[in-house]
Amino acid sequence: MSEDNLPKPVDPRSKLRKHCATTLSEEELLAVLFQRGPKADPALDLSARLLSRFGGLRKLLHAGYRDLAAEQGIGDARLAILRALPELARRYFEETLPMGEAIRSPSDTETFLMARLRDRPHEVFCCLYLDNRHRVIQFEELFRGTIDGTSVYPREIVKQALAVNAAAVILAHNHPSGIAEPSQADERITRRVKSALDLVDIRLLDHLVIGDGTSTSLASRGML
């Protein structure tokens, strides 16, 4: 079969106009953003090459600046797209817990925290402060550490909870290793924070450990 008789690739933008975005492959979705002119072929080829080179969409979107900039076909405009997309996704999922609204389900909390913490290269310890109707008052990253751990000070959690007049708190931190299994240190700090909050009549509802696409609730393990 001659090249003239080969089937032409479908323009992803045309496909998007005619169908739902879910019908497009990852290559096609990237090509929609990369495409500069009426021909989709170069953008599709670039998308396919990048997904193969980096091992999938998530790894591509979290690749380092230098690695991306070194790829042929990635100029300033396309580099900006790749670096902006993960942040847009995080902000989209953060809206599952709008400030001032009540938490609707544990899955909303998990989605929100996964978006904030999943891909951090270092450990981050956070608090969700809630009122007596479980409406979100504030989300705060309190402590940061290395990949091996972080130092957590219960008095700072209590201090901030009192400052925002919180009635309840949810703790969360990530494991950069990707494994969401609570450590003995996690259990100890949970007990310490709970004891400190109990002294000022503030409830500790849960402590979530965020891994790579999974999470573990210490409350569901009976550790609170």
C-alpha positions, 0 to 999 in steps of 0.5 A: 500500500502506498503512502497516499493510500494509508489512512490519515490520522483523525484530527484530534480537535475535529474529533473533540468537536464531534464527540465527548473528550472521553473518546480521545486517547491520551495522545490525542488529548495532548495533541489538542494542546500541542497542535499549532496549525491545521495538521495534527500529524506532528502533534500526535507524533510528539504526544506519542513519543513523549508518553512512551519516553516518560512512561505515561501521562502522570510521569510526563506531567511530573517530569523535571524542567530540564528533562522536558526542555531537552526533548525535541519539539518542546519549546517554551509554549509546549513546556508551559502547557506541560508544567501548568497542567498538573497545577490545574488538575490539583486546583480542580480537585481541591474544589471538592472541599470548598471553604465554608461548605460541609464535608459531604463524604470521606471520599471528598476528603480523600480526593482533596488530600490526594490532589494536594499531597500525592506527588510531593517529593518530601513529607508534608503534614497538614490539617483540615480545620472544621466547625461544629457542622463539619464545614471547612474553615481552613486547610493548612500545611503546617510542617514539612520534612525530608523524604524520611519524615517530619517533625510535628508539634501538637501545640502548633496544631492546637494553637491554630485550631483555637485561632480559627475557632475550630470544633474538629480537625482532620490530620493528613500527611503523605508518604513519598515512598508511595506506601500508605501504611501508617508507621509506628511514628504516625500512630504516636503523633496521632495519639499525641495530637488527639490528647492535646486537642482533647484538653481544649475540647476539640475533636480529632476526626481522622488522620489520613496517610496519603500514598501513591493513589491510595490512602489509609485512615487511622480512624478506620483502623481504630487508632483514634 
